[in-house]
Amino acid sequence: MKLRNWAQVGLMTCLAGPAFAQTVAATSAAEAKPVETIIVTGSSIRRQVETSALPLQIVSREDLKREGISSPEQLIAYLTANVAGVDNLASNADVTENRGARGGSFANLRGQGSAGTLILLNGRRVAAHGINGGAVDINQLPITAMQRIDVLKDGASAIYGTDAIGGVINFITRTDYQGMNARVFTDVTEQGGGNIYQASLLGGYGDLASQNFNIMATVSYRKNEELLATQRDFVDGFQTNRGLSNDTRGTPFGTIFPLNTTATAPFTPNGTLFGTTTNAPFVPGSTTLRLVGGVNPLALPGGLGCSAIKDMDDYAEQLWFSASTSATASLACAWDTGNQASIQQEQETTNALVRGVFRLGEHEFVGEFTASDATANNRFSHIQLIPNATAISGADSTSLNFAYFRVPGVNEAVYDRIANALVAAFPTDTALAGRRALNLPIAMRWRCIECGRREISTNTKTSRFFFGADGPLPFGDWNYRFGASQATSEAESTLGSGYYYRNAFSVNGVQRNNGIVNVFNSGVLNPFLLPGQEQTAAALAALETASARGVTLFGGKFTVTQFDGSMSGPIFDLPGGKAYAAIGVDFRTEEYAFNGDQRVAAERSNILGAPFDQANVLSGVSRDVKAVFAEMVFPVLDNLEFTIAGRVDEYDGFGRTTNPKYSLKYQPMDRLLFRGSYSTGFRVPSFNQIYNGVTAVDLALGAAVVDPKTCPTLVVSTLAGCGNILDLGPVRELTGGNLQLGPEEAENATFGFVLNLAQNATISVDWWQIERTGTIASLTRTQLMQNYVDFEDKFQRDPVSGRIVAIDRRILNAGGNLMEGLEIGLRNNGEFMGTKWSAGLDGTHILNRQSKLLPAADYGLNEVDKWTRFQDLTLSWRHNAYLTLTRGDWSATLSQAYRPSYLDNANYLGIASGVVIPSDYQQRVESYTTYNTTVTYRGIKNMVITGGIKNLLNTDPPFTLGYDSDLGSGSSWEPRLADPRGRAFTLNLEYEF
């Protein structure tokens, strides 16, 4: 019988056990001794934290102060068990497809993704982010009100249901607080930019022990100032000696391109100045290669040179093209897009919490309200205008019917300067001279610096109401616990600067807006500004008439309403003590709505480059979840304890899933404890993954795609069956949701030990392995082609000709992934000559990460310590270590954070094909180590003063070939790994009234 089947049998035993709990527990009630117990994260049974066998890391308020952590996002980056991913603000600092990251940050324990990490507040769920709709934005949580944060590094679906595959992070607020606490915190960088400010006020009244009630309230405000890439020297996209340069020929000084036009072209019927790809000027010295890759007038012989304009430089064609075509861009320039990014985004957050506890006898009743209001301003690089000779119909197209016309009395001097320079550079090209004589318009790619950086402002409001009670039941030593809550997250994104209507738009003869195409074609804008020149007032005024500032991009709302109840207590005696059991129910309703463009449908004029998401609008969807769970603890011997837990969930649309968990704690001697567990887990698809609409986009004409049925090499060539299928007609790619998605399933195993080496020295080591199957993914076109036999149905064909007309890349349940690692913890403390000291280390060693596309396929190569695009950066070893000294009213801490070296991006075509090997090229990114220090003084009554230095040695992030388009986060550094702020000075003042 398979292990999973044994798990099902064990769960049935677990559910049956509590049936006789009342009678057995009643007979032994007199023997029970009262102990201080709580509900530990990962269990439904009250117990002492010290006796838990779970691999639980507890982050205290003092830990947060020691490391200068002032936000949940910083906490997640600090945890070594959190695998570095793109779900944070810094990793989405430019134009990306990650709609859900607008203003949010998400956890990723053990690399199981933000949707595989369960986030709790005081043991209960909170709402997923209103736009993301599938994971909790941790920035909504009031970290200043926290007493501690429990990080459970183990699967917990048997206790909490879906999402808890990689683990659980439980944010636990302070309780029974009396008095008043005011706190201000500053985190100011030495080099400027990216400063953080925070203030909070906490008040509480009532002594729960003597007055039977307590009311506590707190409010906090936090502001992250923007950090520009230009404020850090390590951000530099032009380091060709190391293998990094920008593939961006859309430059602030326009790059001229040939344009294939026809007599019926809507705006250039006679063609353009630089001709077409077949009659553009030849590369100087060649009679076969034409300059179809763009020519920038600055790069022409006698020109000022590309670097004459800020953030521009020569285009490194050898890094981006094969040997046969590299020279076609030899006279182009590039623009450093990464230097335009915000490498820390501007964000303001206000959090509030009100909590009341009333005690009636031994019963406690709790009411709680939390709310947050956060605004994040995502500012991206400037818009790029790309010419197109055909009529534009796609609402989201960034190609434009525009060109630089010679308009007498407006721009003839600029036009003549550029046109004459081109003719002079190619004196033997009589065709070019002829087109110049006709004053044909100039087609170009151009970055509109005067348009301002693109900005999307996202406001997220969250709220959560909770009422709960717990206390003793009238039989035995059993206790009850129940709660009811409703949590909501509502978010909306609005366009700011840098976005423009594409064309002039009229309704019933009344013009509603101008368009940037109209402004450009009028000749008033100058795309060839020389150093020191500026756009005219008329040009800037014309631009403003086309601005789309203030248009709502999209918004969403997620609501979760939950009721849960459980009871727990002793059931019978065993040689090691009393056996305990818990049983409970959980009912939950999840609701989600996502809207899009709020303008009247008939008046939705296109906004250039705005990432609307109309295909995925959901007026409202919901699902109900019903669950029963149980847990039993068996102290078989004084030193041997066995726990079994299980949960049955029933989801609307998915049916029933059963997930058990077995854990063992064995302590053969006082100084040594062994612990282990096995569990299964699951994750249901998010509403977006199920219900997103289908988007069909034609593949770009320049793409090279073969038919995988007839071309085994999968490369366009002259071989039979390997022609470019786009030559036969258009091919569409389909993306979107899938109503047939099933849940992901997981098996989780852990085994470890805790060893007390001496009176105050402890070492813990836990091995873990997680295997997920049916992983929800959107496969790339290459992945589908490489596995054509298994995905033949994803290639839709014309029934007559048999040619491929569409490729279906909608979300599906793919193969699986396997992760294996070690969690290591070291603690020691003592006293020497009147000075107390404590030291610790928390480390995570990832041994293996593999994936496969099909359930029956073999796993691929180990992905640890290898650069990935748009995915997790899985590092083999991460640790945080600290040493704290305390003497009298003073204490000081020195801490270290280490991240290892890894294999860098090797996707640049020139390097991968061996065309060029840069002189300083290195295949590996260097390791990254930073040190922090804090000093605390408690000598003033009611006051605590803590000052610190973060990144004590001012260590820059290590260089990487990661390029702006890889993550949208800027070039030459890795936001999944490093903090770009550099050395910063912190000051925390806390006063108790």
N, C-alpha and C positions, 0 to 999 in steps of 0.2 A: 504494500500500500504506500502511495506517495506521501511525503511529509505533509503536504497540504491537506490530504484527506485525514491524516491523524489529527491535524489541527482542528478540523471540523468536529471530530469526535470529542476532542478535549473541550471544545467550546460548549458542546451540549452538556457535558459534566459541570462545567462552570455555571451554566444557567440553572441547572437543577439544584445545585448545592444550597442556595439560600432558602429553599422551600421549607426546610425544617429548622431554620435559624431561630425562630421565635422561641420554640420550646427548649432547645438546647441552651440558648443564651440565657434564658430565664433562670435555669437551675444553677448557673455559675456566676450570676451577677454579683453575689456577695464576695466572691473571691477576687473580683477585678480590683486592681489598684489604680487610682487616678494618676495619669501622667499628662504632661503638656504635649499635646499632639496637634498637628495641623494637616490640612489636605495638601500633600506634596504634589507638585507638578508631575504629571505622568501616572497618577494613581487616584483612585476614588476612595481610598481607605485612609482614615486619619492615622498618622504615624509621626514619629520624630524624624526630622530631616537627617540627623546623624546616622540613623539606622537604615536609611533607604539604600537599596542596592542599585539604584538607577544612576547612569552616568550623567550627573546633573552639575552644571557649572552655575554657581550663584554669583552674580555681579552686584556688589553692594553699592550704596551711595558713596562710600569711601573710595571704592575702586573707580567710580566715575570721576570723582574729584582728583584722584591721583593722576589720571591720564588726561585730564582736561577735556573730558567728553561732555558736550553740551547739547547733543541731539541724538535721536535714535539712529540716524544715518551714520554718525561717527561711531556709535556703539557697534553697529553691524560691521563696519570696516575693521574694528578692533578685534572682533571675535575670530579666532583662527579657524574655527569650524565652519565659518561662512565662506564659501567659495566665491572668489571675485567674479562678478558678472556685470552686465551692462545696465542692470536695473538700479541705477543711481543717477543723481543729477549731473555729476561730472561726466559720466559716460554718454550723455545725450545733449552735448553742448552745441551740436550743429544739426543740420537737417538729417533726420533719420526716419525710419519707418516705424519706430517704436511709439505708437500713439499713446499707449498706456503709461509711458514714463513722464508725461506732462506734469511736472511739479511733484512727482512721487519718488519714493525710494523703497526698495523691497528687499527682504531677507532671502538667503539662499543657502540654508544649512546643508552641509555635506553634498553640495552640488546638485540638489534635487529640484532646484528652481524655485521662484517666488511662489508658485502655486503648489509646491510640495513642502512648504514650510508653514506650519500653523502659527498664527499670531493670536495671543490671548491677552485680555486685560482682566486681571483678577480672576483668572480661570475661565472666563467666558469669551465667546467670539465677538469680534468687531466686524464692521462692514468692509467689504472690498472697496478699492478705490472706484469712485464714480465713473471715471472714464475707462480705466483698465478693466474693471468688471470681473477680475479673476484673482486678484491678490490684494493683500492689505498694504496700504501705504503706511509705513511705520512712523512717518513724520507727524501723523495726526495724534500721536500719543504724548501725553504730558509728562515728559521725562523728569521734570523738576519735582513732580509729586511722587516719584517712585521711592519705595523703601528698598526694593531690590528687583533684579531681573533674573528669572530662572531660565536657563538655557538647557533644555533636555536634548541630549545628543543621542536620540534613539527614536525608532519608529513608534508611533503612539496612536495608530488608527483604531486599535482595540479599545482605547479609552475615549478618544475624541472624534473618531470618524475620519472623513476625508481630509486631505491636505497634510496630515501629519506624517508624511513619508520620511522626510529628511530630519525631522525633529520639531520641537515646539519652543517658542520663545514666549514666556509668560511675564508680562509687565505687572508688577504687584505694587499697588499704591500704599502709602503710609496709612496707618489706622490708629485710632484713639489718640490723635495728636491734640495737645493743649498748648495754648499760647499763640504767639505770633512770630513768624519768621520772614525776614526780608532778605533777598539775595540779589546781588548784581554780579554780572560776569562779563568780562571782556577778553577777547582773543584777537590781538592786533598783530598783523604781520610786519616784519622788519622792512620788507621791500615795497610795502604798500599794496592795497587792493585785497579783497577777500576777507576783510575784518568781520568779526562775529560779535554781536552784542546780545545780552540776555538779561532779563530782570524778572523776578517772580515774587509773589507775596502769598504766604501760607498762613492760615489762621484756623484755630480749633478751640472748641469750648466743650467742657463736660468730661467728667472722669467716668469712664465706663465701669470701673470697679466699684466706685462708691456712689455715683449718681445715676448709674444705669443708662447713660446716654452719652453720645459724643457727636458733635457736628464739626465737620472740617470742610474748608473751602480753599481753593488755590487758583490763582490766575498767573499766567506767565506770558512773556512776549519775547520773541527771538527774531533777530534780523541777521541775515547773511548778506553782506555786501558783495557786489559783483567783482570777480577777478578776471581781468582780461588777459588773453594770451600775450599781448604786447607788453604786459607788465612782468614777464618772466623771460629771461634770456635763453633758457633751455628750449623754449618753443621756437623752432626754426625749421621750416620745411625745405630749405635749400641747403642740404648737406650731401651733395653728390659724391664727395670723397668717401662718404660712409654708406652710400647706396640709397639715399632718400632725396626725392624731389617731387614736385607737384605735377600731376597730370591734369592741369587746369589751364587751358589756353584761352578761356574767357577772362580777359584781363581788363584792368581799369583804362589802359590805353589799348583800343580795340585791335584784335587780331583778325586780319582779313582772310576770308575763305572763298574758294570757288563755290558756286551755287548752281546746281543743275536745274535750269528753268526751261520752260516751253513757251510757245507763242500764246498759250492760254493761261499762263501764270497770272494770278489775280493782281499782282502789284509790280512785277518786273517782266513784262512780256518781251522786252528786248534784251533780257539778260542783265548781268551785273559786270562790274569793272574787271574782276579777276577771272571771269569766264566760268567754265564748268570744269569738272574733274578730268575731262578729256582734252581740254585746250588751255588749262592753266599754264603759267610759265614753267619752263623746265628748271630743275635744280641747276644752279651755276656749275658748268663743267660737265653736265650730263645731257644726253639726248633721249633718254628713256624715262627718267624719273621726274614727275611733275610735283610741284609744291601744293599738293592737295591737303597737307596737314596744317596749313595756315601760315601766314606771313605777317609778322608784326613790323610796322615801319621803323620802330626803334632798333630792330635787329638788322636792318639793311646796311650795306657798306656806307660808312660815313654817318650813320645814325648815332643817336645819343647812347644807345645800348639799353637793354631791357632793365637793368638795375637803376636807370635814371628815375624811374617811378617807384615810389614806396611800395614795398612788399612784392616787387616783380624781379624776375631774374630770367636767365636763359632757360629755354625748355630743354630738359635732359632727355632727348629723344631716344638715346640708347638704352635708358632704363625701361622704356615703355613699349618699344617696338622691336620687331625681329630685324635681322640684318638686311633683309630685302627691301624693307620700307622705312628704315630708320631715317634716311636723309630727307624724307618728304616733310618733316617738321623742323628742319635744321635752321630755319629762319623765324621760328615761332618764339614767343615768350610765355612764361608761366607766372601764376600769381599764388602767393602763399595763403591758401584758404584757412589753414590751421591757425594762422596768426590773427584771424578775425574772431575766433571763438571766445566764448565765456567759459573759462576752465573752472570757475565756481560760479554758479548762477545766483542771481539775486532772488532772495526769498524772505518773506515776512510771515511769521506764524504766531497766532495767539491761541493759547490753550486755556481751558478752564475746567475745573472739577469741583463738584459739591458732593459730599458724602455724609450721610447721617446713619448712625447706629443706635438702636434702642434695645435695651436688654430687659426682658420680662422673665424673672426667675432665671432659669438656665437657657432660655431661648433668646436668640439675637435676631433682630430684623434690620435689614440694611437697605437703604435707598441711595442710589448713586446716579449722578448725571455728569456726563463729560461732553465737551464740545471743543471744536477747533475751527479756526478760520485761517487758511494759508493761501498766499498768493506767490506764485513763482513766475518770474519773467525770463522766459527762454529767448535769448538773443543769438541769432545765427549769422552766418556770413551773408554778404550782400547778394542781391538777385543777379543772375546771369541771363542775358538775352541771347538767344540762339536763333539764327535765321532759318527760314523754311520757305520754299518757293510755292508749295501747294497750300490749298485752303486748309485752315486749321479747324477741326471739328471737335476734337477731344477737349472736354471741359478742364482737364487737369494737365494739358500739354504745356510744356515750357518752351516749345518751339514757336516762332513768331513770324508773321508776314511783315518783316520790317527790313529796311535798308537805309543807308545814309545817302539821301538825295542831295544834289546840288541845287540849293534854293537861292536864287539871286536876291541880294539884299539881306540875307540871313546868315548864310554859312559858306559863301563861295570861296572866301579866303582859305578856310580850313580845308574844304574839299580839294581845292587846287593844290595846296601844299602836299597833301597825302597822295593824290593822283600823280602829280608830277614826280614825286619821289619814287613811286613804283615804276613809272616809265623809264626814269633814269637808271634804276637798278637793273632793268632788263632791256637794254638798248636794242637787242636783235629781235625782240618779240614784236613784230609788226601788228599782230592781232591785238595785243594789249594796247598799243598806241592807237589803233583804230577805235577800240572801245572807249579809250580816254577822250578821243575827239568827239564822241557822242555824249560825253558826260554821263555815262551809265552809273547807276547807284552802286554804292560799295556795300557788300555783304560782309558781316563780321560777327564775331562773338565779343560781347562787351559786359563787363561788370559795372553796374551802376553804383558807384560809391556814394554819389549824392542822394541816392534813394534811401540811404541809411541801412543799418543791419536789420535783417528781418527779425521781428519780435512777435512772440505768442505769449500772452499772459493767461495763466491758468489759475482760477480761484477754486479752491476746494473747501467745502464746509462739511464738517462731520458732527454728528451728535449721537449720544447713546444714553438711553434710560434703562435703569436696572432696578429691580426690587427682588430681594432674596431673604431667606430665613434659614436658620439651622438651629438645632437643639436636640435634646434627648427625646426618644420615643418612650411610651409608657411601659415597654417591656424590655427587660434585660438591660444591657448596656448599649443598646442600639441608638444611633443618632440618625436624624433626617437632615436633608439639605435640598433646598429647591430654589429656583430663580426664574425670573421672567425678564426679558429684555427686548429692546428694539434699537437697532443701530442703523444709521444712515450715513452714506457718503455721497455728496452731490458736488459735481465739478463741472466747470465750463471754461472753455478756451476761447480767447478773443484775439483777433489780429491787432497788432500794434504797428509800428513803423516798418518800412521796407517792403510792404505788400501793395501791389498796384493792380487796378483793373486793366485787363489786357487790351480791350478795345472800347471805344466810345459806345455808349449804350443809351438807347432812347425808348420810351414807352409812350405810345400814342402821340408821337411827334415831339415829346418833351425829353430833352437830354438829361439823364439821371447822373451820369458820370462821364468823365473823359477817360481815355485809355492811354497806357504808356506807349503802345505802338503808334498811336496817333501823334503823341508828343514827339517821339523819336523821328518818325517819318517827316515831321514838319521842318526838321533841320535845326530846331532851336537848341537841342542838346548837343554838346560837343564831346564825342567819344575819344578825341585825340588831344586832350589837355596836356600841354607841356609843363615841366616842373615850374611851380609858382603860379600857374594859371588856375582860375576858378570858373565855375559855371556862372552865367549871367543871372541877374535877378529874374529876368523873363523866363529863363529855363527852369529855375527853381519854382517859380510860381506855376508854370505849366505842369511840372511834376506833381505839385500838390493837388491839382485838379483831378488827378487820377488815383490819389491815395485811397486805399481800402481800410484805413485805420478804423477800428471799432466794430468791424463785422464779426459776428459770432461764428466761430469755426465749427464747434460741436460741443456737446455736453452730455453728461450721463448721471444716472442716479442708481445706487445700489442700496437695497434695504434688506436687513436680515432680522426676522422676528423669531425669538427662541424661548422655549420653555423647557426646563430640565429639572428633574427631581431624582434623588437617590436616597438610599438608607444603607447604613453600614454598622457592623458590630460583630461581636464574637459569636462563634457557632458551636465550637466544641474544643475540648482540651487535647493536646498532643504532647509527646514527651518534651518538646522544646517550648511549650507555652500554648497560649490560646490561638486557635485558628480564627481568622477574621474573614468576613465576606462583605461585599457591597453589591447592590443591584440598583439599576436606575433606568430612567427613560429620558429621551431627548426628542423634542419635536421642534422642527425649524422650517420656516418659510423664507425662501430667498427670492427677491424680486429685482429686476434690472430693466432699465430703459436707457436707450441711447439715441440722442437726436443729432441732427446735423445742421445744415444751413437754415437759419431761421427766417431768411428773406422769403417773400412771396415767390412761388416757383417761377412765375412768368417774368420776374425781375432779377433773376439770379445771373447777372452778368459775370463772366469769368474773371477770377482774380489770379494773376500770374503766380504759379508756384505754391499757392495756398493748399495745404494738405487736407482738403475736405474729405469726408468719409461717408458720402451719401449712400453708397452701396450697402452700408452696414447699419443703417438706421433701424432701431427696434422700438416700436411704440410701447412695448412692455411685455416682458416674459417673466414667468415665475415657476418655481417648483417647490414641492413639499418634501421634507425629509422626516422620516419616522425611524427611531432607533431604540433598541433596548441593549443595555450593557451590563456586565457583571464582572466581578473580580473576587478572587479568593486567595488568601495568604495562609500557607501551611508551614508552621515551624516544626518540621519533622523531627529535628533534634535541636539541642541547645545551640549548635553551630551550623545548622543546615535549614534553610528556608526556601520554600518553593512557592511561586506565585503563578496563578493562571488567570487570565483576563480574556474577555471576548466581547464583541459588539456585532449586532446585526443591524444593518442600515437598509432602509427601503427608500429608494429615490424615484420620484416621478420620472418616467421615461427610461429608467435604467434597471428597474427591478431591484432584487435583493442581493446584498453582498454580506458575507460573514468573514470576520477577521479576528483571529485569536492572537494571544501573546502569552508566551511562557517565559518565566525568568527564574533564575536560581542564584541564591547567595549562600556561599559556603565559607566558613571561617575556622580553619583547622587549628589556628592559634591566635592569641590576642593581637599579634602584630600583622597578621596576614588574612586578607579576605579575597575570595574569588567571586566573580559575578558574571552572569551571562544571560542572554535572552534570545528568543526567536519569535518573530511576529510576521504577520502579513499586513499589507496596507493597500490603499487604493486612492485614486484621485479621479473625480468625475470631471468631465470637460467644463470649461467656463461657458457662460452664455454666448460670448463672442465666438468661441470655437465651434459652437453648434449652429448658431443662427446668423452669423455674418453672411451678407449677400455675396453673390458670385460676381467678381470683377473680371472682365475679359479685355486684355490689352494686346494689340498686335506687336509681335516682335519687331525690334528696330531693323530697318532695311540693311544696316551695316553688319548685322549679326551673321554668324556662320553656323548653321545647324544642319545636321545630316539626319537621315532616316535610320534609326538604330536597327531596324529590321534588315536593311540591306547593306549597312556599312559597319563592319565589325570594328574598324579602327576608331569610329566616332569622330573622325577628323575630316573636314572638307578637303577633297583632293580630286585628282583625275581618275582615281580608281573607280571601277564599275560600281554603281550604287552609292557613291560617296559625294555626289554633287550637293550643292547648297539647296535645301528644300525651299528656301525663300525665293529662289529664282523661278519656282513653279507657281507661286502665288502666296498670298498672306497666310501667316500662321499666328493663331492667337494663343495666349497663355491664360488659363483660368485659375484664379485664386479665390479663397473665401472659406466660409464655414461648411460644415458637413453634418447633416441631420442624422447620419448613421453612425456617428462616433460612439465608441464605447469607452468605459473608464480605463485608466491605467491601473495596473496591478503591480505590487511589489512584495518581495520577501526580504526581511531585514534580520541579520544575525549579528550579535555582539558577544565578545568574551574578553574579560580583563581581570585585573587584580588591583588591590590597594595594599601597599606595604608600608607599615610604620617602621622606618629604619632605626629611629631613636624616639625619645619621648615626644619631640616636637617636629620630627621630620617625616614627611609622607611622600610617597610616590604612587601614582596611579597610571596604569596603562590599559587602554581598551582597544581591542581590535574590532573592526566592524566591516560589514559587507552589505551592500544594498543592490538588489537586482530588480530592475523594472522591466515590465513587458507591456506591449501595446502602447508604447510611448506616443503621445500626441505630437505630431510634427507636420510641417509643410516641407516636403522634399524639394530639392533643387532640380532644375531641368537635367543637369548632369547626372544626378543620382538616379533619376528615373530612366535615363538613357542607358546608364551602365548596368541597370537591372531590368532591361526591357522584357525579358521572358516573364518576370513576375509582375510587371506593371504595364503589360501590353494594352490593357483596357484604358490606360491613362492617355493613350495616343489616339485621338479621334480622327477618322479618315473619311475622305470623300467616297461615297458608295460606288461611284462610277470609275473615277481615275485611281482611287486607292491612295492618293497623296495625303499626307498629314495636314489637317486643317486646324487642329487645336491640340494643346497639351494641357491636361488637367492636373494642376498643382494644388488643388484644394487640400485642406487639412485632413489627415488620416491617422489611423492607429498603425504606427510603424513597428519595427522590430523590438528593440530594447536597449538598455544600457546596464553596465555593471561597474560599480565603484567599490573600492576596498581601501581601508586606511587604518591609521592608529591615532588615538587621542592620548596625549601624555600630559600629566600634571605633576608638578613638584612644589612642595611647600615645606618651609622650615622657619623656625623663629627661636629666639633666645635672648639672653641679656649678657652684656659684657661691660664691666666697670660702670654700671649705672645707666648704660644706654641699651634700650631695647631695640632689637632688630627683627625684621621679617623679610623673607625672600620667597619668590615664587616664579614659576614658569608654566605657561600653558602653550602646548604645541600640537599641531596637526600634521601628520605625515600621510599624504595620499600615496598609496602603493600602486594603485591601478585605476584607470578609467578607460573603459572600452564601450563601443556601441556597435549596433548592427541595424540594418534596414529591415530585415525580415526575421520572423520568429525562428525559422529553421536554419538561418544562416549562421556562420561562425562569427564570433566577435572580431572586430578589427584590431588595429594596432593600439598600443597604450598611448593615450592622449595626454598624459601628464607631462608638464613642463614643455608644452608646445603651444605656440601662438595660435589662436583661433579667431575667426571673424564673426562678429555678432553673437558670440556664445561665451560661455564661462572661460576664464583663464585659470586652469587647474594647475596649481603649483604643488610640488612634491613636499615641501616643508615650509611651514609658517609658525613662528613662535612670538610670544610676548613674554618678557622677563622683567622682574623688578626687584629692587632692594630698598627697603624703608628703614630709616633710623629714627628713633624717638627718644628724646631726653627732655624731661620737664615739659614746658609748654611748647617746645619746638619739635617738629618732625620734618624729615626730608626724604624724598624718593628720587631714585634714578631708574628709569625704565628703558627697555630696548624692544624695538619691533623689527623683525627680520623677515624678508621675503627673498626667495632664492633666484638664481639665474634660470633662464629658460630659452628654448630655441625660438628665434625670432621669425617674423614674417618672411617667407621665401617666395612670395607670389609675383614679385616684379618680373615682367617678361624678359627684360634684358639680362637680368642676373640669372634667372632660372634657365634660360636658353644658352648661357655662356657667352652672349654677345659682349658683355662688359663685366669686369670684376673690379669694383671700386677699390682704390688704394687702401682705404681704412675700413673696408667691409669686415664685419664680424657676424658670425651666424648666431651668436647667443647674446641675449640681453644680460647685463651684469646684475648681480644681486643688489638688493636695496635694504639698507639698514638705517634706522633712525633712532635717536635717543631723545627722551623727554625727561624733564626734571621739575619737581615742585617742592616748595618749602611752605610749611603751615605753622602759624603762630596762634596759640589759644590763650595768651596771657592777659587779654583784655576781657573783662567780664561780659558774658553773653555774646561775644564776638569771635568769629573764626576768620582769619585772613590767610588766604592761600595765593601765592604767586608762583608762576611757573614759566618755563621756556619749552616750547614744543619744537621738535626738530633742532635740537641743541647745536648740532654741527652744520646746520643749514645745508643739508644734503639735497641736491637736485634729484628729481626722478631720473632713473637710468635711461639712456638713449634707446629708442626702438625704431624700427622701420615702419611701425604702425602709421598709416596715412590717414588723413582727414576723412576720406570716404569709407574707411574701415569701420569706424565707430561714430563718426560725427563729433569727435571730441578734440580735434586738433592733431597736429603732426608731432612726431619725434618723442612722445612720451606716452605712457600707458595709464589711463585713468582707472582701470580696474585694479591697478596695483598700488599706485603712488598718490601722495598728497602733494599738489602743486604749490601749496601756499608758502613753503619754505619756513624759515625760522619765524616763530610767532611768540608773543609774550602774553601770558594769561594772568588775570587777576580776578580772584573770587572773594567777595566780601559777603559774609553771612552774619546776620544779627538776630538774636532771639529776644523778643520783647517780654 
